[in-house]
Amino acid sequence: MDGRSVQRSQGGFPSRKAARDRLNEILVELRKGTYQRPTGLTVEAYLADEWLPFKRTQVRPTTFDSYEGIMRCHVVPRLGSRRLVDVTPRDLERLYEELRAGGLSPRSVQYVHVLVRGAFRRAVERGQLARNPADVVRPARATGAGDRKEMRTWSAELVRAFLTFVQEDRLSPLWHMAFHTGMRRGELLGLRWEDVDLEARKLSIRQQLVASCGYEVRVHAPKTGRSRQIWLDTQTAAVLKRWKARQAAERLEWGSAWNDSGLVFTREDGRYHHPDRISKVFERLTAAAGLPRIRLHDARHTHATLLLQAGTHVKVVAERLGHSSIVVTMDTYSHAIPSMEAEAADRVAALVGLETL
């Protein structure tokens, strides 16, 4: 360099006033030493080439899949083409407003914000941004438990009534498994025959089918990032044996048109079921049976509640459901604890056997 100043120009302003305002901002940033020279790096390129590869080394695979899906589904379609240095707090506010208008819950929008803020913070740390535009944005906060979808469970009698009603339904084995194993929807739909041992009456959960943005379905690792085993009762093992025979017959009927997915629960031609469709089918059957409305995920809650009410140790329930600790199980199913405590008190009194005073 020969000591002479280098002039740079920046256009695209809607008016002279906007240009002057930006010039004044730049002068202030220069004095503070926070000025960041504009680059052509877009939000999409930054996320794909820098932030996501960095996060891949920091979190477990299932968490990374969640991060990648959120950015790909919610952030990139709206901000991906913008230059990283051009994103403003108002841009992020519009992003969150659009997500809410599109049906995303306050809790989910808050999660998007946390990730966006973290991504921009990384850019600041690397000198790619002068400041984090997400720092001054406050999306509508989730209200805690009130924002969660209400958990509803069925009694053993209602479960029996439903399974009796759907006996002739082709997906009856799937509904049976949902209530008798507590498996998540994605785990049921991602279950493979190679992970089922009918003779030993146990199965291993090693993958799940997850619906992401749009109608796309992906195979992911289990939610906790590790596989787990579930033991089957005799009746459930028998249900699966009959289902395997029926699926084999369907395979012969379809011949070369059969899709060999290796999955336990498939459509007639062997293709996978879309998770969202299965939930809708379950809701229609519930309504047709005239039973209290619950979600398919509530079959998992029902299974856990019935286990606890039957006196199953909370550690066993936690392992069966794939919870990270018994604390999660106890917090989630605290509604079942009071009745358990009352029954425990009665059992102790019965053991002692004192006469009524």
Summary of the structure (lengths in Angstrom):
residues: 357
radius of gyration: 27.2
end to end distance: 101.1
largest distance: 104.2
contacts: 951
relative contact order: 0.08
helix: 58%
strand: 7%
